[in-house]
Amino acid sequence: MALLLSSIGCAEEPHTQVVVLMDTDYVVPEEVDRIRARVSKVLSSEAGVEEIETWEHVFVVSKPASNEPGVHGLPATFGVLAEGAGTDTQILIELEAIALGSGRVLVSHRIRTGFVRGEARLARMPLFRACEGMTCSVGQSCGCPGASACAEPACVSEIVLPESLERIENPGLLPADAGIPPRTDGGMPDGSVDGGEPDAGTPDGGVINCEPPLLLCGMDCVNPQADPRYCGDCETSCPIGSVCETGSCFDPGDCRSNGVGCSGFTFCEEATGQCLPGCRDAQQCTGAHEECDIDTHECVCAIGFQRCEGACVDTQNDPSFCGDCTRSCSPPDVCESGTCVDPGDCRTNDSGCSGFTYCDESTGECLRGCESDGQCVGDNEICNTTLHECVCAPAFHRCGAVCVSNLDVDSCGASCAPCPAPPNSVATCASGSCGFTCDDTYEPCGPMCCPTTCPPGQVLYEQACARIHIQVVDEFGNVGEHSALALDDAGRAHIAYYIQNGRDLGHAAQQSNDSWLSEKPDSTGDVGQHASIAFSPSGVLHIAYYDATTEALMLASGGMGSFWSVEIVDDVGDVGRHASLAFDGDGNPHISYYEAGDKDLLHATKQGAGGWAVQVADADGDVGEYSSLAFDPSGAAHISYYDAGNADLKHAVQEPDGTWRSQTIASVGKVGEFTSLGFTPSGLGRIVFYDETNGDLRFASEAILGPWTAETVDSEGDVGKFASLAIDATGRARVGYYDETSGDLKYAVRSSGGWVVETVDDTGDVGQFASIAVDQAGHTHISYYDLTNTNLKYALIAGPGPSVP
């Protein structure tokens, strides 16, 4: 119950409140110039009964009344209001008289009481000079019994039943016997008037301090991480059937068959399979000696206990509630079988104390509390003989009404909530700390469990399984044009690309954790266009590219973290565009490229440590753009390329004597741009190319001892530019390419029923400068340019099923 503090104020109907009357027989302000007031909420916790302070205020006082702002004339009052007119809360009110100038507390007075619904009750709490040298027993305070008026103070019980407090019939006028002169203006004796603020002020900030992870919502301390009534905050209530997990509403489905049941303050309704608000076991009940009624799903008092003022007490043995909720035994009486009995001096009566009391060795009185473990009725409870309170045994802590194990996964350490566990795991508790164990085929990855294998048709990347993974490789500046991709021996992708804003050659290497590291192998001049990338048989990375500043063909050799060696391959004329790099069986590099001056197809190779040998592969007209070089299984070099003069697709093969023989593969319409060449394991050639006349992606196949034939792969829109071909281990052709009509990256696989075409990435204008490779597991890797964001991107596609090559 949240406590709000207010004046008693004039009103037609009284609030549910306790009005505290402050006064003293000290000389004011010469001896006492301030009175400190505290209000606390009394509740059960892991350590037993706790007094949690909810408000404190120091009143500057005078006598008689003063007109000085902030100074209150005695007697004065303030009110303690029960929010929502609740009556279950026990409160502790304490007043202290503070000596002038020193801040020393001269005397104090405490009462422990509660509320009567719909009524204002008066608690007189005068601070007597005679109490200054008086020492009272635990549970007693120096004052008048029952918070009433008296001539001489004494040590009296702090417990005052709210029903025994004087009832205030008229909130605007205190009883005549209050000892405070009545006002003729209808106002409060302490100086407040109808409709105005009392001179005692209206103290604010009176709140309950809920211990983490609990949160004060209305009148209760709740767990917003698990309570469906207050999920995440005090305003959010989960719909019927949902539970609250980690502060968010979640529909667990049918709780009878979901494998986990319900969580938080919910139970599984067997008739419907819904999670409904309510308890299902005692641990969900937060009060001492409470248990869950599994029929009504409400928290009720355990057998042998009765609810009094919101708490479950043993009325047969508890001296505060002896026989029923209205009777308390005055010390030194004890409660036996619901009757108050004076046992005499418990040190000499040969029987000690009975019920829930202990023998005070200094006075011989029986005081409320325990002195042995047998008086503690809860499981795993023992008696703290210093505090005389029932506490949890070692290795246990209190959760609601029960003491639970520090090593239980449902109450690990000092927690009252089950250990959290991410999907695909089982929660654990070791040495009082929560953890989790991932299921089979999963492994820990930070706070989650990530798969180690994926079902057919999916591939594992960035700790997740999916059919297609999309990733930005480099987003710093305008990067990604002229991308070229190759795989190292570990199946990790390496991409060469052009950095337009710096006019540099870039290289990005895929790391073991699926991140990327980027570097610049060459940044001298305008370099990096028309890049081609390949690994030598010894595993050294090479990149062939065009130097636009010197109009030369260049080759960079090295790799991430190592020195890059840059050399000129050919600088005679304007050479190096449309470069294509490959290694022969002996590890020698070969590059096909276009000579823009004479418009020829050139071929360069380097044998061992010697220099580069350059030869013309085809000089018949304007030939050599979009060249693609590859070796067949026998080791012969082949180049596919575009014949711009005739608008045809051509193919050249190097004969054993080193000369080149060329032929036209396709000549109907304007065809042959964006060629890409590959070979099946049996040595049959395959070429993809762009048909500009029809705006189609085409595919040419070499037959055994027969001619080349061409077929259409995709004709929907203007498709086929930037085509890149890869042949997998089964001979299946895979193609990545650009759909200019929709601005998408597309992917085609040749299957037994024809070509299977799909869109890989349609976010923005993407897919130019596509470059493709297939790893040993059959997964496809594609690098490409994102024109919308000017980024270099990467796609990983799970390998398809069997097909006819």
N, C-alpha and C positions, 0 to 999 in steps of 0.2 A: 504494500500500500504506500503510494507516494505521499509524503507529508507536505502540506502547504500551510504556511503560517499567515494568520490574518487577525484583525481585530474582531471583537464581537459585534460591533456595528448595529445600528438600529434597523430592524427589519420586521416584517409581519410574521415570518416563520423562521425559527432558529435553524442555523446550519448544524450539521453533525460536527461538534467541536468540543474541545476542552479549553475553558477560559482560565488562564493562570493569573492569580492575584499576587503581586509582588509588594512587600513592605518589610520594614525592619525597625527594631527598637534602638539601633545605633543612632548617634547624632549625625544627621545628614545636612550638609555635605562635609562637616568638619571631621568626622571619623570615616564615613563611607560616602564616596562620591560616585560610585559606579556599581551596577549589578550586572553580572554576566549570566546570560541565559543560554542553555543548550537544550536541544531536542534531538533524541536519537531514536532510531527504529530498533526494536528488539526482535531478532530472528535467529533461526537455527542455521548453523554453518558446519563446515567440516570439523571445526574445533569445538563445536557445541553451540551454546547460546552466545550470540554476539550482540553487542550494542554498537550499532553503526550510526555515527553522528550524521544528521541530515541538515542541521542548521545551528548557527551560533550567532549571538549578537550581544554587544556590550551597551547597556543603557546608561547614559549620564543622568543622574538623579539629583533632585533637590527636595527640600521640605521647608516651607510650603511650596506650592507650585510656582514655577518660574515662567516668565514670558520669553525667556531666551530660547532661540531656535535650537532644537536637538536636545533640550534638557527636559526631563520628564519628572513631574511632581509625583511624590508618593502619597498614598498608594496608587499603583498603576497596574494595568492589565495588558496582556496580549493573548491572542487566541491561537490554538493549534487546530487546524481544520483537516478533517479526513477527506481526502480527494475522492469524489464519486460517492460520498456518504458511506464509505466502507467501514465496517466495525470489527474486522478481524485483526487489525494491526495493534500490537502492543507498543507503547511508546514510553520512553524514559525522559523525564523533565528534570533538569538540574539548575538550581540557582546558586550563585556565589556572590557574597558581599566582598567588595574589593576596597582595601584601605586607601585613604587619601594619599596620593603622591607616590606610594611605594609599589603599587600593583600587587601587594600581598593579599591572598585570600584569607579573610578572617573566619568565616563560617560558610558552610554550604548545606543545601537541603535537596534531597532527591525523592521523587516518587515514580513508581512504575505503574501505569494505568492503561486505559484504552478508551474507546468511544461507545456511546449509546446512539444507535441509529436515529437520526432526525431530531436529536436533542442537543442542547448546549448545557454542559455540566461545569460547575465551578470548582477549581482546585486552589485552596488557600495555601500559599507557601511562604509564610513570614520567616525572616532570617533573624533568629534570636541571638542576643549577645551571650546568653547563658550557654549556648552550644559551643562557644569558642574553645573551651577546655575539655569537651566531652568526646570520648572515643566510643563509637558504636560497633557492634558486630557486623560481619558480612551480611548484606541483605537488609540492614537497618540504616536509618538516617535520623539525625536530630531534628525534631519538629513536632507538629501536632499529629495525633493519630488520624488516619483516614483523610488527610488533607482538609481538616476542619479547623475551627477556631479553638484556641485553648489559652490558658493563662500562663502555664509553665511548660516549656518544651521537655521532651524526653526522647530516648532512643526508641523509635517505633519502626515497624515494618515499612519497607519501601513500597510494598505491593498495596495498591489501593484499587479495589474493584470499581470499574467505571459506574456501576449501578449505585454505589454508595456515595458518589460525589453528589453535591447539591445540584438540584435541577434548576436552571434559569428559565423561568416561565416567559419573561419578557426580555428579549435580547437587548433592549434599549435601557433597561433599568435593573441593576443588581438588587438582590434581596436586602431588606432593611438591616438585617443582622450581619451584613458583610463587614461591618466596621468601617465603612467608607461613607462619608456624608452624601446623601442624595442630592442630585442636581435638579434645579427647577426648570431647566431648559430642555429636559428630556434627553440630555446627552449622557455620556459615560462618566462615571466618577473620576476617571483618570484624565479627563479633559477632552475626550472626543465628543463630537456632536453629531447629530443625525445628518447623514449624507457626507460627512467629512472624514479625514484621516484621524485616528487616535494619536495622542501625542507620543505613545509608545512606538509609533511607526507601524508600517505593514512590512515585516521582514520578508525578504524573498530569498531565493536560492535554496530553499529547503528541499533537497532531493535525496533520493536513495543512491548510495554509491554501490552499484552492482559490480562485482568482481569479474574481470575478463574470464571467459569470453562472453559473459552475460551482459545484457543491455536492458536498461529500464524502459519498458513499454507500458504506459498507463500505470497500472498498479503492481506490475509484476516484473521481476528480474527474469528475462528470457534469453535463450540462446538463439540469436538471429541466424546462425549458421544451420540450425536444424529444426526450428520450430515453425511449422507451416502457418501458424497464426500470425507470426511476425517474421517473415522470411526476408533477410537482408536488412530490413529496417522495420520501424514500428508501423509503417503505413501499408506494407505489402502483405496480403494474405493469399496463400495459395488456394487455387480452386479445389473443390472437393475431388478427391481421387489422386491429387498430387502430393508430393512430399517436398521437404525443403532440404537441399543438399548444398553445402558450402555457400549458403546465402542466396540460392536461386531455386525457384520452383521447378520441379521436375516431375513428369508423369512417368512412374515406373511401370506402367502397364498393369496387367493382372498380377496382383501381389500373391496370388495363390500359386502362380506358376513362373514368376520371373526369376526365381532362384535367390532373391535377396529379401523378399517380403517388403516391409515398410520401414522407414527411418524417421528420426525425429520424434515428436510427440504425436504419433499416429499409430493406429492399429489396422490390421487387415480384416476387412469385413468379408467373412466367408461366403455370404450370399451373393455378393457382387464382384468381389476381387478388387474393390477400391480401398485406398488408404484414407481413413477418416480420422479427424482429430480426436485424440483420446489416448489413454495409456493401455499398454499390454503387459507390462511388468513393473515391479516395485521401483526399479532404477529410474523410471521416468517421473516418479513422484518426488517432489523436492522437499517436502516437510518431514521432520523427524517423526518416526513411528507411523509413517504412512505406507500404505500398500495399494496395489491396483485391484479394483473390483473388476474382474475379467468379464462380468456380466454387463455392467453398466459402463465399463471403461472409464471410470472416474477414480481419482485418488481419494481413498477413505482411510480412516484410522484403523490400525491393526487391532486384532482381537485383544481385549483388555485395556484399550485406550479409548478415550472420549475426546471429541473436539471441543476445546474451550478457548475462546478468544482467538480462534484461528489455528491453535496448536493442538496436537494430539497428546493428551496427558493421561497418566494412570491415576484416576480419581480414588482408587483404593489405597494408594500409598503416597501420593504427592501432596505435601502440606499446603501448596499454593491453591490446589483445587481438590479439597478433601470431601469425597462423597458426591459432589457435583461441581458445576462450573461457578457456582456463586459463593462457595464457602472456602475460606483460607484459614489455616491454623496460625495463630500467633506464636512466635518463638517463646519458650522452647518446646511447644507442643509438636508432636509428630502425628502423622496420619496412619492409622491402623484400621484396615477393613472399612475405609470410608468414614472414619470417626476420628476427631481430634483427641489426642490423649497426651496428658502431661507425664512424661516418663521420669520426671525428677532429674537429678544430676546423672547424666549418662556415664560419667566416669566412675560412679559408685553404685549404680542401680543393678549391677550384675547382669543386665541385659543389653546395655548400650542403647542404640537407636534402631528404630524399625522404619520400614518403608524406604522411600527415596530420601533419606537423611543421613547425616554423619555426625559424629560427636566432636564438638569443638572443645579441644583439650584445655583451652584457656578459660572457658566459662562453664563447661559441663552442659551446654545447651545442644539440643539436636537441631541442626541447621539443614536446609534443603541442599541436597547434593549427594554424591556417592562417596563411599570409602572402600569399596571392594568391587572386583569385576562382576560378581554375581548380581549386582544391582543394575548392571547395564544389559538390557534385554535384546539389543540389536545384534545381528550376526557380526562377528569380527570386531566387536566393541570391547574396550577395557576402560577401567576407571583411572582418570588422572587424579591421583591422591593429593596433588598440590592444589589444583583448581577445583577438585571435587566435581568434575564433569566427566561425562561419558564421551570418550574420543575413540577414534579408529585405532586398531592395533597396528604395530609396526608393519610396514609393507602394504598397508591399506590406507585408503582415503575416502572421505565422505562424498557421495554423489546422491543428492536428494536425501532420502530417508535411510539409505543403506551405505555400509562401508564396503568398498569394492577394492579389488586387488590392483596394486600398482603395475602388475605384470600381465594383466588381462588386456587383450587387444581391444576390448570395448571400453577400457578405462585406464589406458596406459599412462604411467608416470603419475601426474597429478590431474589428469584430464578426466572429465566426465562425459566425453564424447568418444565414439569409436574412432580408432585410428583411420585416417583417410587412406584410400588406396586408389590409384589411377585405374582406368580401364585396363583389362587384360592382366590383372595382378591380384594378389591376396595380401591383405594387411598383416603386419607382424608387430610384435612388441618384444623388444629385447632390452634388458637392463633399464626399463622404465622409459624407453624411447621408441616412438613409432617408426615403422619402416614398411617396406613391402617387398614381396618376391614376385617377379614377373612370371607369367604363365610360360609353358613350353612354346617355343618358336618366337618368344619375345625376350628383349634384354633391356636393362635400365638405360635410359637416356635422359639424364637430369631428373626432373620430377615425374617423368612419364615412363611407360614401357613401350618400346618401339619394336616392330616386327623384325625378325631376322630372316624370314622367308615370306614369300607372297604367293597367293593362289595363282593358278594358270591365268594368263592374260593380263597380269599386272607385274610391275617391276618395282623393286625397293629403291627409293631415292629420298634423300633428306629425311630418313627415318620414317617413311610412310610408303604404303603400297598404293599404286594407282596405275591405270592404263597409260596415261600420258602425264608427264611432269614438265612444267614450264618454269624457266628460271632466267632472271636477268644476270648476265655475266659481267658486263661493264656498263655503267650508266654515267660516267664522268666525261661530259662533253659530247661531241658528235662522234660516236664510235660505232663500228660494226660493219661498215661497207667493205666489200671485197673479202668477206670472211671465208676461211678455209679450215676444215676440221680433219684431224687425224687422231687415232687412238694409240696409246703406248701399250707396252706388254701387259700392264695391269688392267687394261681396258678403260683407263682414264682419258678423258678428252683433252686435246690441246687445240687451241684456235688461234690462227693468225688473222689479223684484220687491220684495217686502215683507220687511223685516228685523224679525222679530218681537221679538227680544230688545231692540232699541232703539226699536221701533215707528217705523222710518224708511223712507223711500223709497230703494231702492237702484238703481244702474245699473251694469251690467258691459259693457265694450267689448272685443271680440275684437281682438287685436293681429296684426300681420303675421307674427309668429313663432308664432301659434296659442296664445299665452298670453292671460290676461285681466287687465284693470285694473278695479277697482271703486271707486265713489264714492257719495256720498249727496246727490242733488239737493235733497232736502228732509228736514229732521229736526226740524221744529217741530211738536210735538204727536204724535198717533198718525196717521201718514200712510203711504200706499203701498199700501193694499188696493185691489182691483179695478182694477189698473193696465192701461193700454192704451198701446202705443207705436207711433209712426209718424214717418217723415221727411217734411218738406214738400218740394215740388218743387225748392226751392232747396238742399236738403240739410241743413236744420236739424232736429235731433232734438227731438221733443215727446213728453211723457208725460202722459196724463190719469189721475187717480187720486182716491180717496176720502179725505177728511180726516175721520177718525172723531171727532176732538176737537170740531170745529166743525160736523160733519155737512154738509160742503160738497164740491162738485166742484171739483177743482184742476187746473191745467195748468202743467207745468214745461217750459221751453224752454232749450236750450243744448247741452252735449255735453262729452265728456271733455276736460279741460284748459282749459275755458272757463267763464265765469260762467253760472250757471243763473238764469234769470228765472222766478219763481213768481207766478202770478196766480190769483184766484178767478174761476171760470167761473159758478158758481151757488151761492148760500148761502141760498136761500129754502126753508125746510123741511129735511127730512132727504133730501138729494139726493147723488148721485154713485156709488152702488153700481152694479155691472154696467156700468161705463163702456166705450165702444168708440169709438176715435178713427180718423178718416180725413180725407184732404185731397181737395178737389175739383180740377178741372182748372185753376182760377185760383189755386190755392195757399191757399185758405181752409180753416181747420180746422172739422170737424164732429164733434160728440160725441153719441152716444145714451147714455142712462142711465136709472136707475130712481129714481122719487121715492117714498120709503118711506111718507110720510105719507098722500098721496092715492092711492098705489098706481097711478101713471101712468107711461107711457113718455114721456120727454122728449127733446127734440132741441135742441142749442145750436150756434150757428154764429157766426163772427166775420168780418165783411166788412172787409178792409183794416185800417186803423188804428182803426176804430170799436169800439164795445163789443160784448158778447156778446148775441145775440138768442136768447131761449129760447121754445120753443113746445111744446105738448103734441102728441105724435104719435099717441097712443092713450090714451083715458081710459075705455074700456069694461070696467069691472070691475077686477080686480087683474092688471094687465098691465105688462110692461117688464123683468122679471128676465131675466138671461142674454142681454142685447141684443148684437147684432153688426151693425155698420154697414159698408156697402161701396157703391161707385159702379159702375154698369154702364158699358159703353163709351160710351154716349151722354151720360154725366155726371149721370144721375139718382141720387139717394140712395135706398138701400134699407136696411131694418132687419129682421132676424129676431129673434124674442123669444118669451118664454114667457107664456102666458095662464094664470096660476095659478088664477083663478076657475073656468075650464072645463078646466084641465089639457090645453091644446091648444098646438100650435106655430102661431105667427102670423107674418105678413110684412107690412110696410108700405112703401109707395113714395111719395116726395114728387112731387106733380104739378108741372107747370110754373108754376102760380100760387102754389106754396109750401105748399099744403095737403097733408095726408097721407091716403092711402087704404090701408086694411088688409084682410086676408083671412086666413082660417084655412087652413093648409097640411095639417096632420094632426090628427086628433081621436079616433082609435080608441085607447082606453086613456089612461093618463096619459103624455103625450108632450110634448116641446118644451124640456126643460131642457138646459143646456149647448149652446146653439145656436152655430153658426158659419157665416157666409155668405160666398159668393164667386161670381164670374162667369166663364164661359168667354170666350175671345176673341170669340165670336160674340154675346155678350150674354145667354146663358141662365143663369138663376140656379141655384145649387146650395147646399143647406143640409144640414149634419150635425147630429144632435141625439140626445138620450138618450130611450129608451123605458123609463120606469121600471116600467111594468106587466110587461114581459117581461125587463127587464134587458138590452136589446139596444142596439147602436149602429145608428142608422138614417140613411138618406140620401134627401133629397128633390130631385127634378130638375124643372126647368121645361122643358116641351116647346115647340117652335115653334108658336105660335098654338094651344096646347093647355093642358090643366090641369097642375097639379103632380102628380107621382106619387112614391110613397115605396117604398123597398126596404130590406131588412136587409143591413147590412155585416158584422156579427159578432154571433153569438148564443151563443157558447160562454162560459158563466158570466155573471156580472154585469159587463157591459162597456159603455163608451160615455160615462162621466162625464168631464168636462174635455176634451171633444172639440174639436179645432181643425182647420179646413179650409184648404187652400191649393190653388189651381188653377194648374198650370204653363202654359207657353207653348203647349202642344199642346191644352190644355183638359182634361187629365187631372186627376182629383181625388185628393188625398192627404190623409190624416187621421192625426193623432196623438191618442191617447186613453189613458185609464186602465182597466186591467182590475182591478176591485176584488176579484174572487175570488182571483186569484193575486198581486195587488199588483205588477203589471208595467206597464211602458210598452209600448204596442202601436202598430203602424203598419199602415195599410191603403192600398192603391193600387188604383184602378179600372183593370182591364185589359180586353182584348178578350174574355177568357173569364169575366169577373166580377171579384170582389174578391180581391186577393192580400193575405193578412193574415200578419203576422209579429210576433214579440216582439223588441223592440229592447233592452230592459234588464230583467233579472229579478233583479238583485242587491239584495235587501232589498225594502222596500215603496216602489216608485218609480212615477212617472207622473202624479201629481196636478198640476193647474195647467199642463197641457201647452199649448204655443204653437208653431205651425209656420209656416215660410216656405220658399219654393223659390227658389234662385238662378238666374242666367241659364244656368249650365251644367247645370241640371236636378237638382242635388243638394238634398236636403232637410235643413233645420235644425230642431231641436226643443229648446226649453227646458222644464224640468220640475222638480218638487220631489221630493227624496229624503226621505221621511218617516222612514226608519230612522235616517239619519245627520243629518237636518235640514240638508241641503245643497241648493244650487242646482246642477243638472246640465245637461249639454248633449250632444246626440247629432247626429252628422253621418252621413247615409245617402246612399250613392251612388245616382245617378239610375237609374230603371228603363228598360227598353226601350220600344219603341212600343206604344201601346194605342189602343183606341177610346174617346174621351171620353164 
